Amino acid sequence: MSLQPPSEEAANLLRVQLSERQIEHRDLDLVITHLSENPPPDDLLIRRLKKRKLGLKDKIMQLEQLLTPDIPA
């Protein structure tokens, strides 16, 4: 089963979404590192941020797959 590549307009939208999620992922990584080195009174915040970061990583991978055309074997 072969998926059709996205139209140019859809690909541009996907690229914007990908870029936004990559920036947010990078920002969360910085916040998590800072909070890990300077722990707040509650570890729940770090766990929530790490969960959000993993969710963003999954979404980034999905968007990258949509933008990368399938190469026939």
Secondary structure, 3 states (H helix, E strand, C coil): CCCCCCCHHHHHHHHHHHHHHHHHHHHHHHHHHHHHHCCCCCCHHHHHHHHHHHHHHHHHHHHHHHHCCCCCC
